[in-house]
Amino acid sequence: MKDALNNVNGWVTGLVTIFKSVIVFFVFANILYSTGTNPIGGLIDLVNSFVGGGLAGLLALIVFASFTK
């Protein structure tokens, strides 16, 4: 059971790393070239959706942020 959880943890860590890299790539691509995507605006909208939920949304944002050590 412990090996299975370590395996899942490894996969999730890898996926989070890939997503972080993609976000950074799109931010720099948006700075260098005027693309149609707005990754910074998307992140701001995500945080605003959590904060707009009041205290429960803020607590959910804190829990979500705690997963990305």
PDB file with one MODEL, atoms N, CA, C and O in Angstrom:
MODEL        1
ATOM      1  N   MET A   1       0.830  -1.194   0.000  1.00  0.00           N
ATOM      2  CA  MET A   1       0.000   0.000   0.000  1.00  0.00           C
ATOM      3  C   MET A   1       0.869   1.251   0.000  1.00  0.00           C
ATOM      4  O   MET A   1       0.582   2.224  -0.697  1.00  0.00           O
ATOM      5  N   LYS A   2       1.939   1.207   0.795  1.00  0.00           N
ATOM      6  CA  LYS A   2       2.828   2.362   0.882  1.00  0.00           C
ATOM      7  C   LYS A   2       3.518   2.607  -0.456  1.00  0.00           C
ATOM      8  O   LYS A   2       3.718   3.754  -0.855  1.00  0.00           O
ATOM      9  N   ASP A   3       3.886   1.517  -1.152  1.00  0.00           N
ATOM     10  CA  ASP A   3       4.522   1.665  -2.458  1.00  0.00           C
ATOM     11  C   ASP A   3       3.563   2.280  -3.469  1.00  0.00           C
ATOM     12  O   ASP A   3       3.971   3.085  -4.307  1.00  0.00           O
ATOM     13  N   ALA A   4       2.297   1.905  -3.392  1.00  0.00           N
ATOM     14  CA  ALA A   4       1.306   2.464  -4.317  1.00  0.00           C
ATOM     15  C   ALA A   4       1.129   3.959  -4.080  1.00  0.00           C
ATOM     16  O   ALA A   4       1.039   4.735  -5.032  1.00  0.00           O
ATOM     17  N   LEU A   5       1.080   4.366  -2.812  1.00  0.00           N
ATOM     18  CA  LEU A   5       0.947   5.789  -2.505  1.00  0.00           C
ATOM     19  C   LEU A   5       2.179   6.565  -2.944  1.00  0.00           C
ATOM     20  O   LEU A   5       2.062   7.687  -3.435  1.00  0.00           O
ATOM     21  N   ASN A   6       3.359   5.978  -2.772  1.00  0.00           N
ATOM     22  CA  ASN A   6       4.577   6.638  -3.240  1.00  0.00           C
ATOM     23  C   ASN A   6       4.575   6.764  -4.757  1.00  0.00           C
ATOM     24  O   ASN A   6       5.037   7.768  -5.300  1.00  0.00           O
ATOM     25  N   ASN A   7       4.057   5.751  -5.441  1.00  0.00           N
ATOM     26  CA  ASN A   7       3.975   5.794  -6.893  1.00  0.00           C
ATOM     27  C   ASN A   7       3.024   6.901  -7.351  1.00  0.00           C
ATOM     28  O   ASN A   7       3.344   7.662  -8.264  1.00  0.00           O
ATOM     29  N   VAL A   8       1.857   6.986  -6.716  1.00  0.00           N
ATOM     30  CA  VAL A   8       0.889   8.033  -7.056  1.00  0.00           C
ATOM     31  C   VAL A   8       1.476   9.407  -6.744  1.00  0.00           C
ATOM     32  O   VAL A   8       1.311  10.345  -7.525  1.00  0.00           O
ATOM     33  N   ASN A   9       2.151   9.527  -5.621  1.00  0.00           N
ATOM     34  CA  ASN A   9       2.773  10.792  -5.242  1.00  0.00           C
ATOM     35  C   ASN A   9       3.816  11.207  -6.275  1.00  0.00           C
ATOM     36  O   ASN A   9       3.923  12.389  -6.605  1.00  0.00           O
ATOM     37  N   GLY A  10       4.573  10.261  -6.782  1.00  0.00           N
ATOM     38  CA  GLY A  10       5.565  10.557  -7.810  1.00  0.00           C
ATOM     39  C   GLY A  10       4.924  11.057  -9.092  1.00  0.00           C
ATOM     40  O   GLY A  10       5.408  12.005  -9.710  1.00  0.00           O
ATOM     41  N   TRP A  11       3.825  10.412  -9.493  1.00  0.00           N
ATOM     42  CA  TRP A  11       3.119  10.837 -10.704  1.00  0.00           C
ATOM     43  C   TRP A  11       2.531  12.235 -10.541  1.00  0.00           C
ATOM     44  O   TRP A  11       2.632  13.066 -11.443  1.00  0.00           O
ATOM     45  N   VAL A  12       1.921  12.486  -9.399  1.00  0.00           N
ATOM     46  CA  VAL A  12       1.311  13.797  -9.163  1.00  0.00           C
ATOM     47  C   VAL A  12       2.379  14.881  -9.122  1.00  0.00           C
ATOM     48  O   VAL A  12       2.181  15.969  -9.663  1.00  0.00           O
ATOM     49  N   THR A  13       3.504  14.596  -8.487  1.00  0.00           N
ATOM     50  CA  THR A  13       4.604  15.558  -8.445  1.00  0.00           C
ATOM     51  C   THR A  13       5.113  15.857  -9.848  1.00  0.00           C
ATOM     52  O   THR A  13       5.396  17.009 -10.175  1.00  0.00           O
ATOM     53  N   GLY A  14       5.228  14.840 -10.665  1.00  0.00           N
ATOM     54  CA  GLY A  14       5.660  15.036 -12.044  1.00  0.00           C
ATOM     55  C   GLY A  14       4.685  15.879 -12.843  1.00  0.00           C
ATOM     56  O   GLY A  14       5.097  16.757 -13.602  1.00  0.00           O
ATOM     57  N   LEU A  15       3.386  15.618 -12.679  1.00  0.00           N
ATOM     58  CA  LEU A  15       2.373  16.399 -13.395  1.00  0.00           C
ATOM     59  C   LEU A  15       2.367  17.858 -12.952  1.00  0.00           C
ATOM     60  O   LEU A  15       2.229  18.760 -13.779  1.00  0.00           O
ATOM     61  N   VAL A  16       2.516  18.089 -11.653  1.00  0.00           N
ATOM     62  CA  VAL A  16       2.555  19.466 -11.152  1.00  0.00           C
ATOM     63  C   VAL A  16       3.771  20.193 -11.714  1.00  0.00           C
ATOM     64  O   VAL A  16       3.681  21.368 -12.072  1.00  0.00           O
ATOM     65  N   THR A  17       4.903  19.506 -11.794  1.00  0.00           N
ATOM     66  CA  THR A  17       6.107  20.108 -12.360  1.00  0.00           C
ATOM     67  C   THR A  17       5.903  20.461 -13.827  1.00  0.00           C
ATOM     68  O   THR A  17       6.329  21.525 -14.278  1.00  0.00           O
ATOM     69  N   ILE A  18       5.260  19.579 -14.564  1.00  0.00           N
ATOM     70  CA  ILE A  18       4.987  19.856 -15.981  1.00  0.00           C
ATOM     71  C   ILE A  18       4.047  21.052 -16.117  1.00  0.00           C
ATOM     72  O   ILE A  18       4.276  21.922 -16.957  1.00  0.00           O
ATOM     73  N   PHE A  19       2.992  21.110 -15.302  1.00  0.00           N
ATOM     74  CA  PHE A  19       2.056  22.231 -15.375  1.00  0.00           C
ATOM     75  C   PHE A  19       2.744  23.548 -15.033  1.00  0.00           C
ATOM     76  O   PHE A  19       2.483  24.568 -15.670  1.00  0.00           O
ATOM     77  N   LYS A  20       3.621  23.534 -14.031  1.00  0.00           N
ATOM     78  CA  LYS A  20       4.361  24.749 -13.687  1.00  0.00           C
ATOM     79  C   LYS A  20       5.234  25.193 -14.848  1.00  0.00           C
ATOM     80  O   LYS A  20       5.304  26.384 -15.152  1.00  0.00           O
ATOM     81  N   SER A  21       5.894  24.254 -15.495  1.00  0.00           N
ATOM     82  CA  SER A  21       6.745  24.586 -16.636  1.00  0.00           C
ATOM     83  C   SER A  21       5.931  25.164 -17.788  1.00  0.00           C
ATOM     84  O   SER A  21       6.363  26.116 -18.438  1.00  0.00           O
ATOM     85  N   VAL A  22       4.764  24.598 -18.041  1.00  0.00           N
ATOM     86  CA  VAL A  22       3.909  25.097 -19.120  1.00  0.00           C
ATOM     87  C   VAL A  22       3.426  26.512 -18.815  1.00  0.00           C
ATOM     88  O   VAL A  22       3.388  27.359 -19.708  1.00  0.00           O
ATOM     89  N   ILE A  23       3.059  26.771 -17.573  1.00  0.00           N
ATOM     90  CA  ILE A  23       2.607  28.111 -17.191  1.00  0.00           C
ATOM     91  C   ILE A  23       3.729  29.120 -17.372  1.00  0.00           C
ATOM     92  O   ILE A  23       3.509  30.202 -17.916  1.00  0.00           O
ATOM     93  N   VAL A  24       4.938  28.773 -16.916  1.00  0.00           N
ATOM     94  CA  VAL A  24       6.080  29.680 -17.073  1.00  0.00           C
ATOM     95  C   VAL A  24       6.372  29.910 -18.549  1.00  0.00           C
ATOM     96  O   VAL A  24       6.675  31.033 -18.952  1.00  0.00           O
ATOM     97  N   PHE A  25       6.286  28.854 -19.363  1.00  0.00           N
ATOM     98  CA  PHE A  25       6.514  28.999 -20.801  1.00  0.00           C
ATOM     99  C   PHE A  25       5.516  29.971 -21.420  1.00  0.00           C
ATOM    100  O   PHE A  25       5.904  30.851 -22.189  1.00  0.00           O
ATOM    101  N   PHE A  26       4.237  29.819 -21.091  1.00  0.00           N
ATOM    102  CA  PHE A  26       3.230  30.704 -21.664  1.00  0.00           C
ATOM    103  C   PHE A  26       3.380  32.143 -21.180  1.00  0.00           C
ATOM    104  O   PHE A  26       3.106  33.079 -21.932  1.00  0.00           O
ATOM    105  N   VAL A  27       3.811  32.330 -19.933  1.00  0.00           N
ATOM    106  CA  VAL A  27       4.037  33.693 -19.441  1.00  0.00           C
ATOM    107  C   VAL A  27       5.146  34.353 -20.244  1.00  0.00           C
ATOM    108  O   VAL A  27       4.991  35.487 -20.696  1.00  0.00           O
ATOM    109  N   PHE A  28       6.271  33.651 -20.430  1.00  0.00           N
ATOM    110  CA  PHE A  28       7.370  34.232 -21.202  1.00  0.00           C
ATOM    111  C   PHE A  28       7.013  34.383 -22.676  1.00  0.00           C
ATOM    112  O   PHE A  28       7.426  35.352 -23.312  1.00  0.00           O
ATOM    113  N   ALA A  29       6.257  33.448 -23.224  1.00  0.00           N
ATOM    114  CA  ALA A  29       5.834  33.579 -24.621  1.00  0.00           C
ATOM    115  C   ALA A  29       4.917  34.781 -24.789  1.00  0.00           C
ATOM    116  O   ALA A  29       4.972  35.467 -25.809  1.00  0.00           O
ATOM    117  N   ASN A  30       4.080  35.037 -23.797  1.00  0.00           N
ATOM    118  CA  ASN A  30       3.190  36.190 -23.860  1.00  0.00           C
ATOM    119  C   ASN A  30       3.970  37.492 -23.715  1.00  0.00           C
ATOM    120  O   ASN A  30       3.567  38.514 -24.270  1.00  0.00           O
ATOM    121  N   ILE A  31       5.077  37.471 -22.980  1.00  0.00           N
ATOM    122  CA  ILE A  31       5.913  38.665 -22.855  1.00  0.00           C
ATOM    123  C   ILE A  31       6.657  38.925 -24.159  1.00  0.00           C
ATOM    124  O   ILE A  31       6.711  40.063 -24.624  1.00  0.00           O
ATOM    125  N   LEU A  32       7.232  37.881 -24.752  1.00  0.00           N
ATOM    126  CA  LEU A  32       8.032  38.052 -25.962  1.00  0.00           C
ATOM    127  C   LEU A  32       7.181  38.295 -27.196  1.00  0.00           C
ATOM    128  O   LEU A  32       7.520  39.137 -28.028  1.00  0.00           O
ATOM    129  N   TYR A  33       6.092  37.575 -27.320  1.00  0.00           N
ATOM    130  CA  TYR A  33       5.220  37.679 -28.488  1.00  0.00           C
ATOM    131  C   TYR A  33       3.819  38.011 -28.007  1.00  0.00           C
ATOM    132  O   TYR A  33       3.386  37.535 -26.958  1.00  0.00           O
ATOM    133  N   SER A  34       3.130  38.807 -28.757  1.00  0.00           N
ATOM    134  CA  SER A  34       1.763  39.163 -28.390  1.00  0.00           C
ATOM    135  C   SER A  34       0.829  38.022 -28.802  1.00  0.00           C
ATOM    136  O   SER A  34       0.315  38.001 -29.920  1.00  0.00           O
ATOM    137  N   THR A  35       0.621  37.084 -27.890  1.00  0.00           N
ATOM    138  CA  THR A  35      -0.233  35.933 -28.176  1.00  0.00           C
ATOM    139  C   THR A  35      -1.660  36.217 -27.726  1.00  0.00           C
ATOM    140  O   THR A  35      -1.917  37.182 -27.006  1.00  0.00           O
ATOM    141  N   GLY A  36      -2.566  35.380 -28.152  1.00  0.00           N
ATOM    142  CA  GLY A  36      -3.966  35.549 -27.776  1.00  0.00           C
ATOM    143  C   GLY A  36      -4.280  35.049 -26.380  1.00  0.00           C
ATOM    144  O   GLY A  36      -5.319  35.394 -25.816  1.00  0.00           O
ATOM    145  N   THR A  37      -3.393  34.237 -25.814  1.00  0.00           N
ATOM    146  CA  THR A  37      -3.634  33.710 -24.475  1.00  0.00           C
ATOM    147  C   THR A  37      -3.156  34.704 -23.432  1.00  0.00           C
ATOM    148  O   THR A  37      -2.244  35.491 -23.682  1.00  0.00           O
ATOM    149  N   ASN A  38      -3.769  34.662 -22.277  1.00  0.00           N
ATOM    150  CA  ASN A  38      -3.391  35.533 -21.176  1.00  0.00           C
ATOM    151  C   ASN A  38      -3.236  34.677 -19.925  1.00  0.00           C
ATOM    152  O   ASN A  38      -4.169  34.584 -19.127  1.00  0.00           O
ATOM    153  N   PRO A  39      -2.064  34.044 -19.734  1.00  0.00           N
ATOM    154  CA  PRO A  39      -1.910  33.135 -18.594  1.00  0.00           C
ATOM    155  C   PRO A  39      -1.955  33.852 -17.255  1.00  0.00           C
ATOM    156  O   PRO A  39      -2.447  33.290 -16.276  1.00  0.00           O
ATOM    157  N   ILE A  40      -1.457  35.068 -17.189  1.00  0.00           N
ATOM    158  CA  ILE A  40      -1.471  35.800 -15.923  1.00  0.00           C
ATOM    159  C   ILE A  40      -2.910  36.148 -15.545  1.00  0.00           C
ATOM    160  O   ILE A  40      -3.294  36.035 -14.381  1.00  0.00           O
ATOM    161  N   GLY A  41      -3.697  36.569 -16.526  1.00  0.00           N
ATOM    162  CA  GLY A  41      -5.108  36.854 -16.266  1.00  0.00           C
ATOM    163  C   GLY A  41      -5.866  35.615 -15.828  1.00  0.00           C
ATOM    164  O   GLY A  41      -6.766  35.696 -14.992  1.00  0.00           O
ATOM    165  N   GLY A  42      -5.504  34.465 -16.390  1.00  0.00           N
ATOM    166  CA  GLY A  42      -6.133  33.214 -15.978  1.00  0.00           C
ATOM    167  C   GLY A  42      -5.828  32.861 -14.536  1.00  0.00           C
ATOM    168  O   GLY A  42      -6.704  32.400 -13.805  1.00  0.00           O
ATOM    169  N   LEU A  43      -4.577  33.078 -14.122  1.00  0.00           N
ATOM    170  CA  LEU A  43      -4.213  32.814 -12.727  1.00  0.00           C
ATOM    171  C   LEU A  43      -4.921  33.784 -11.786  1.00  0.00           C
ATOM    172  O   LEU A  43      -5.364  33.398 -10.704  1.00  0.00           O
ATOM    173  N   ILE A  44      -5.025  35.047 -12.204  1.00  0.00           N
ATOM    174  CA  ILE A  44      -5.729  36.033 -11.380  1.00  0.00           C
ATOM    175  C   ILE A  44      -7.198  35.652 -11.245  1.00  0.00           C
ATOM    176  O   ILE A  44      -7.764  35.759 -10.156  1.00  0.00           O
ATOM    177  N   ASP A  45      -7.822  35.213 -12.328  1.00  0.00           N
ATOM    178  CA  ASP A  45      -9.223  34.774 -12.270  1.00  0.00           C
ATOM    179  C   ASP A  45      -9.399  33.567 -11.351  1.00  0.00           C
ATOM    180  O   ASP A  45     -10.395  33.466 -10.635  1.00  0.00           O
ATOM    181  N   LEU A  46      -8.422  32.647 -11.376  1.00  0.00           N
ATOM    182  CA  LEU A  46      -8.492  31.474 -10.504  1.00  0.00           C
ATOM    183  C   LEU A  46      -8.451  31.880  -9.037  1.00  0.00           C
ATOM    184  O   LEU A  46      -9.253  31.400  -8.236  1.00  0.00           O
ATOM    185  N   VAL A  47      -7.521  32.759  -8.681  1.00  0.00           N
ATOM    186  CA  VAL A  47      -7.418  33.215  -7.290  1.00  0.00           C
ATOM    187  C   VAL A  47      -8.662  34.002  -6.900  1.00  0.00           C
ATOM    188  O   VAL A  47      -9.167  33.846  -5.788  1.00  0.00           O
ATOM    189  N   ASN A  48      -9.164  34.845  -7.798  1.00  0.00           N
ATOM    190  CA  ASN A  48     -10.375  35.614  -7.492  1.00  0.00           C
ATOM    191  C   ASN A  48     -11.586  34.712  -7.288  1.00  0.00           C
ATOM    192  O   ASN A  48     -12.467  35.035  -6.491  1.00  0.00           O
ATOM    193  N   SER A  49     -11.642  33.594  -7.994  1.00  0.00           N
ATOM    194  CA  SER A  49     -12.763  32.675  -7.792  1.00  0.00           C
ATOM    195  C   SER A  49     -12.704  32.036  -6.409  1.00  0.00           C
ATOM    196  O   SER A  49     -13.741  31.774  -5.800  1.00  0.00           O
ATOM    197  N   PHE A  50     -11.491  31.784  -5.910  1.00  0.00           N
ATOM    198  CA  PHE A  50     -11.368  31.261  -4.547  1.00  0.00           C
ATOM    199  C   PHE A  50     -11.729  32.334  -3.524  1.00  0.00           C
ATOM    200  O   PHE A  50     -12.499  32.084  -2.597  1.00  0.00           O
ATOM    201  N   VAL A  51     -11.171  33.527  -3.698  1.00  0.00           N
ATOM    202  CA  VAL A  51     -11.389  34.599  -2.731  1.00  0.00           C
ATOM    203  C   VAL A  51     -12.840  35.071  -2.763  1.00  0.00           C
ATOM    204  O   VAL A  51     -13.373  35.490  -1.735  1.00  0.00           O
ATOM    205  N   GLY A  52     -13.484  35.010  -3.921  1.00  0.00           N
ATOM    206  CA  GLY A  52     -14.879  35.416  -4.036  1.00  0.00           C
ATOM    207  C   GLY A  52     -15.819  34.516  -3.252  1.00  0.00           C
ATOM    208  O   GLY A  52     -16.974  34.876  -3.026  1.00  0.00           O
ATOM    209  N   GLY A  53     -15.342  33.357  -2.839  1.00  0.00           N
ATOM    210  CA  GLY A  53     -16.161  32.426  -2.072  1.00  0.00           C
ATOM    211  C   GLY A  53     -16.193  32.731  -0.593  1.00  0.00           C
ATOM    212  O   GLY A  53     -16.736  31.946   0.184  1.00  0.00           O
ATOM    213  N   GLY A  54     -15.625  33.852  -0.184  1.00  0.00           N
ATOM    214  CA  GLY A  54     -15.614  34.226   1.225  1.00  0.00           C
ATOM    215  C   GLY A  54     -14.567  33.432   1.994  1.00  0.00           C
ATOM    216  O   GLY A  54     -13.525  33.063   1.453  1.00  0.00           O
ATOM    217  N   LEU A  55     -14.859  33.181   3.251  1.00  0.00           N
ATOM    218  CA  LEU A  55     -13.914  32.484   4.117  1.00  0.00           C
ATOM    219  C   LEU A  55     -13.681  31.051   3.651  1.00  0.00           C
ATOM    220  O   LEU A  55     -12.555  30.557   3.703  1.00  0.00           O
ATOM    221  N   ALA A  56     -14.727  30.387   3.199  1.00  0.00           N
ATOM    222  CA  ALA A  56     -14.574  29.010   2.717  1.00  0.00           C
ATOM    223  C   ALA A  56     -13.682  28.970   1.481  1.00  0.00           C
ATOM    224  O   ALA A  56     -12.867  28.059   1.336  1.00  0.00           O
ATOM    225  N   GLY A  57     -13.828  29.941   0.594  1.00  0.00           N
ATOM    226  CA  GLY A  57     -12.974  30.004  -0.588  1.00  0.00           C
ATOM    227  C   GLY A  57     -11.533  30.291  -0.230  1.00  0.00           C
ATOM    228  O   GLY A  57     -10.615  29.729  -0.827  1.00  0.00           O
ATOM    229  N   LEU A  58     -11.329  31.169   0.747  1.00  0.00           N
ATOM    230  CA  LEU A  58      -9.969  31.476   1.191  1.00  0.00           C
ATOM    231  C   LEU A  58      -9.317  30.257   1.828  1.00  0.00           C
ATOM    232  O   LEU A  58      -8.139  29.988   1.592  1.00  0.00           O
ATOM    233  N   LEU A  59     -10.074  29.517   2.633  1.00  0.00           N
ATOM    234  CA  LEU A  59      -9.536  28.293   3.230  1.00  0.00           C
ATOM    235  C   LEU A  59      -9.238  27.246   2.160  1.00  0.00           C
ATOM    236  O   LEU A  59      -8.242  26.529   2.257  1.00  0.00           O
ATOM    237  N   ALA A  60     -10.088  27.152   1.147  1.00  0.00           N
ATOM    238  CA  ALA A  60      -9.836  26.215   0.047  1.00  0.00           C
ATOM    239  C   ALA A  60      -8.575  26.606  -0.711  1.00  0.00           C
ATOM    240  O   ALA A  60      -7.810  25.735  -1.124  1.00  0.00           O
ATOM    241  N   LEU A  61      -8.345  27.910  -0.901  1.00  0.00           N
ATOM    242  CA  LEU A  61      -7.128  28.375  -1.561  1.00  0.00           C
ATOM    243  C   LEU A  61      -5.897  28.022  -0.738  1.00  0.00           C
ATOM    244  O   LEU A  61      -4.876  27.620  -1.297  1.00  0.00           O
ATOM    245  N   ILE A  62      -5.977  28.166   0.571  1.00  0.00           N
ATOM    246  CA  ILE A  62      -4.850  27.823   1.440  1.00  0.00           C
ATOM    247  C   ILE A  62      -4.567  26.328   1.379  1.00  0.00           C
ATOM    248  O   ILE A  62      -3.408  25.922   1.305  1.00  0.00           O
ATOM    249  N   VAL A  63      -5.611  25.506   1.410  1.00  0.00           N
ATOM    250  CA  VAL A  63      -5.423  24.053   1.308  1.00  0.00           C
ATOM    251  C   VAL A  63      -4.838  23.694  -0.049  1.00  0.00           C
ATOM    252  O   VAL A  63      -3.931  22.865  -0.132  1.00  0.00           O
ATOM    253  N   PHE A  64      -5.345  24.308  -1.117  1.00  0.00           N
ATOM    254  CA  PHE A  64      -4.837  24.063  -2.469  1.00  0.00           C
ATOM    255  C   PHE A  64      -3.366  24.461  -2.568  1.00  0.00           C
ATOM    256  O   PHE A  64      -2.569  23.744  -3.172  1.00  0.00           O
ATOM    257  N   ALA A  65      -3.004  25.602  -1.976  1.00  0.00           N
ATOM    258  CA  ALA A  65      -1.616  26.062  -2.021  1.00  0.00           C
ATOM    259  C   ALA A  65      -0.707  25.184  -1.173  1.00  0.00           C
ATOM    260  O   ALA A  65       0.486  25.082  -1.458  1.00  0.00           O
ATOM    261  N   SER A  66      -1.245  24.550  -0.137  1.00  0.00           N
ATOM    262  CA  SER A  66      -0.409  23.707   0.717  1.00  0.00           C
ATOM    263  C   SER A  66       0.026  22.430   0.002  1.00  0.00           C
ATOM    264  O   SER A  66       1.011  21.808   0.401  1.00  0.00           O
ATOM    265  N   PHE A  67      -0.695  22.029  -1.051  1.00  0.00           N
ATOM    266  CA  PHE A  67      -0.309  20.842  -1.806  1.00  0.00           C
ATOM    267  C   PHE A  67       0.903  21.097  -2.689  1.00  0.00           C
ATOM    268  O   PHE A  67       1.575  20.150  -3.096  1.00  0.00           O
ATOM    269  N   THR A  68       1.193  22.351  -2.991  1.00  0.00           N
ATOM    270  CA  THR A  68       2.334  22.693  -3.845  1.00  0.00           C
ATOM    271  C   THR A  68       3.467  23.199  -2.973  1.00  0.00           C
ATOM    272  O   THR A  68       3.721  24.402  -2.904  1.00  0.00           O
ATOM    273  N   LYS A  69       4.134  22.296  -2.320  1.00  0.00           N
ATOM    274  CA  LYS A  69       5.213  22.662  -1.393  1.00  0.00           C
ATOM    275  C   LYS A  69       6.370  23.238  -2.138  1.00  0.00           C
ATOM    276  O   LYS A  69       7.374  23.606  -1.529  1.00  0.00           O
TER     277      LYS A  69
ENDMDL
END
